[in-house]
Amino acid sequence: MSPQKIRVAVIGGGLVGLSTALCITESLPQCLVTVISEKFSPNTTGDVAAGCLIPHTYPDTPLHQQKDWFKETFDYLFKIANSPEAAEAGVNLLSGFKRNGGFVQTRKVDNIWQLYGSFDVVMNCSGLGSRDLIGDLTVYPVRGQVLEVHAPWLTHFIRDGDGNTYIYPGITGVTLGGTKEKNDWRLSPDAETRKDILERCCDLEPSLHGVFVIQDKVGLRPTRLAVRVEKEILAKNGQQLPVIHNFGHGGGGFSIHWGTAKAATELLQDLIPSMTNASAKSKL
């Protein structure tokens, strides 16, 4: 008889959640992974972001750890960019996750204990949702507004000194940005902000004057002073639920997503022996 698989729930269908789910399915075949989220691409914060690989700073995360996460992510993306699948890269991670045997549920988790009994361990990649889900009020939104424009003549990335104004060519259009508005929960585009972004980007690249705007985008970056990648054992009425957190990446999710996914997966791997022993004892 084959051993029973560890049932893993990943809360969050954004870049961090799907990266974590994919990393687990690739690294730990003894795990059966289900991603649970209200929203998936193209309705996530990651779909708003331009996705440029630039180091970000987390004041309360050790610098060596940040460097390791960035390097692991860079190496991972560089390998993809130089592979035969490079032309298809960037669609999203969901197809690869499903191909590895993962499952998806589109629903909201209001209480993490709703998953107890159905899953053996929970990976919390809920970003700003962690405020309500686990009561972590140290994570807060930094609002970002950008424009996607039709400017196929632009093929180089342009960015000013402080990074507040940027022009990033992409597959479907060129992203113009941006804003960093702390504790601003607004998800609707602001007309004055749009005008300001256009003016700043036209100063950097005059050929953008009169450019056609495809769409306005707004996203809320889930920001903390330190990215939270750690294990926690929740206890309630004599019951225990292992939870591994991976959230609080702010505007740097694209730059360290694979590094933190690997770190979270390693924490899960460390848990598996004790969970397997507990399961074996319960059958005796």
DANOR-V330415 format. One record per residue. N is the residue number from 1. RES is the residue in one letter. NEAR is the number of other C-alpha atoms within 12 Angstrom. Layout:
BEGIN
n | res | near
N | RES | NEAR
N | RES | NEAR
END
This chain:
BEGIN
n | res | near
1 | M | 4
2 | S | 5
3 | P | 13
4 | Q | 18
5 | K | 21
6 | I | 33
7 | R | 34
8 | V | 43
9 | A | 46
10 | V | 52
11 | I | 50
12 | G | 42
13 | G | 43
14 | G | 45
15 | L | 50
16 | V | 51
17 | G | 52
18 | L | 46
19 | S | 44
20 | T | 50
21 | A | 53
22 | L | 41
23 | C | 38
24 | I | 40
25 | T | 37
26 | E | 24
27 | S | 24
28 | L | 29
29 | P | 24
30 | Q | 23
31 | C | 36
32 | L | 33
33 | V | 42
34 | T | 39
35 | V | 46
36 | I | 35
37 | S | 31
38 | E | 21
39 | K | 27
40 | F | 29
41 | S | 24
42 | P | 19
43 | N | 21
44 | T | 30
45 | T | 40
46 | G | 41
47 | D | 32
48 | V | 36
49 | A | 41
50 | A | 37
51 | G | 30
52 | C | 28
53 | L | 25
54 | I | 22
55 | P | 26
56 | H | 28
57 | T | 27
58 | Y | 26
59 | P | 16
60 | D | 16
61 | T | 21
62 | P | 16
63 | L | 17
64 | H | 14
65 | Q | 22
66 | Q | 32
67 | K | 22
68 | D | 23
69 | W | 35
70 | F | 32
71 | K | 24
72 | E | 24
73 | T | 32
74 | F | 24
75 | D | 20
76 | Y | 26
77 | L | 27
78 | F | 18
79 | K | 15
80 | I | 17
81 | A | 16
82 | N | 14
83 | S | 13
84 | P | 10
85 | E | 15
86 | A | 14
87 | A | 12
88 | E | 16
89 | A | 21
90 | G | 25
91 | V | 19
92 | N | 25
93 | L | 31
94 | L | 32
95 | S | 22
96 | G | 24
97 | F | 29
98 | K | 22
99 | R | 16
100 | N | 23
101 | G | 23
102 | G | 32
103 | F | 28
104 | V | 29
105 | Q | 21
106 | T | 18
107 | R | 17
108 | K | 22
109 | V | 29
110 | D | 20
111 | N | 18
112 | I | 35
113 | W | 26
114 | Q | 18
115 | L | 28
116 | Y | 23
117 | G | 18
118 | S | 18
119 | F | 29
120 | D | 35
121 | V | 41
122 | V | 49
123 | M | 50
124 | N | 49
125 | C | 46
126 | S | 47
127 | G | 47
128 | L | 37
129 | G | 37
130 | S | 32
131 | R | 24
132 | D | 19
133 | L | 25
134 | I | 27
135 | G | 17
136 | D | 22
137 | L | 20
138 | T | 24
139 | V | 32
140 | Y | 31
141 | P | 32
142 | V | 31
143 | R | 34
144 | G | 42
145 | Q | 43
146 | V | 43
147 | L | 42
148 | E | 36
149 | V | 33
150 | H | 27
151 | A | 29
152 | P | 20
153 | W | 16
154 | L | 23
155 | T | 16
156 | H | 16
157 | F | 26
158 | I | 26
159 | R | 24
160 | D | 19
161 | G | 9
162 | D | 11
163 | G | 23
164 | N | 24
165 | T | 31
166 | Y | 36
167 | I | 41
168 | Y | 35
169 | P | 27
170 | G | 27
171 | I | 21
172 | T | 17
173 | G | 24
174 | V | 36
175 | T | 45
176 | L | 51
177 | G | 43
178 | G | 41
179 | T | 34
180 | K | 28
181 | E | 25
182 | K | 20
183 | N | 20
184 | D | 21
185 | W | 21
186 | R | 19
187 | L | 23
188 | S | 18
189 | P | 25
190 | D | 21
191 | A | 15
192 | E | 12
193 | T | 26
194 | R | 28
195 | K | 23
196 | D | 22
197 | I | 35
198 | L | 36
199 | E | 25
200 | R | 27
201 | C | 35
202 | C | 22
203 | D | 19
204 | L | 23
205 | E | 26
206 | P | 16
207 | S | 19
208 | L | 27
209 | H | 20
210 | G | 16
211 | V | 26
212 | F | 20
213 | V | 23
214 | I | 17
215 | Q | 21
216 | D | 31
217 | K | 36
218 | V | 38
219 | G | 37
220 | L | 39
221 | R | 42
222 | P | 44
223 | T | 40
224 | R | 35
225 | L | 22
226 | A | 27
227 | V | 40
228 | R | 35
229 | V | 36
230 | E | 28
231 | K | 25
232 | E | 23
233 | I | 20
234 | L | 20
235 | A | 14
236 | K | 12
237 | N | 8
238 | G | 8
239 | Q | 13
240 | Q | 22
241 | L | 30
242 | P | 35
243 | V | 35
244 | I | 39
245 | H | 41
246 | N | 51
247 | F | 48
248 | G | 42
249 | H | 49
250 | G | 42
251 | G | 46
252 | G | 38
253 | G | 45
254 | F | 38
255 | S | 36
256 | I | 44
257 | H | 48
258 | W | 39
259 | G | 35
260 | T | 44
261 | A | 46
262 | K | 34
263 | A | 36
264 | A | 40
265 | T | 41
266 | E | 24
267 | L | 28
268 | L | 43
269 | Q | 27
270 | D | 18
271 | L | 29
272 | I | 26
273 | P | 15
274 | S | 17
275 | M | 27
276 | T | 23
277 | N | 16
278 | A | 16
279 | S | 18
280 | A | 13
281 | K | 10
282 | S | 9
283 | K | 9
284 | L | 7
END
